[in-house]
């Protein structure tokens, strides 16, 4: 049986006469181009789209919410009663942390924090009809970040 061509020599792939160093350089260039195109797509969609994506994909399951937050969700669906005077007021979304909607779409509700005498930082913000909201978000840092509540 004849020996295979190149037997006994280290394997070096050559495509159309391309050397290994040139193949490595071209591969690095291709990776850089793909990375830049990804950044271009993100940049073209703008900060509003990035916020929308983050708000929609940063989720929390109802079962993992604090007990007090689950109670507030039940009260929202029942139409009350609420523990705080400001519960149910329009949330203006001035921070633009949630997807943009017409004024009056979002309403905020206080989630009690054990051991805190004030309203604290925890809130649930729901959008849509008050007793059958389309979407609700939870924040435990007074609107600095939100997580969409997943049923």
Secondary structure, 3 states (H helix, E strand, C coil): CCCCCCCCCCCCCCCCCCCHHHHHHHHHHHHHHHHHHHHHHHHHHHHHHHHHHHHHHCEEEHHHCCHHHHHHHHHHHHCCCCCCCCCCCECCCCCCCCCCCCCCCEEEEECCCCCCCCCCCCEEEEEECCCCEEEEEEECCCCCCCEEEEC
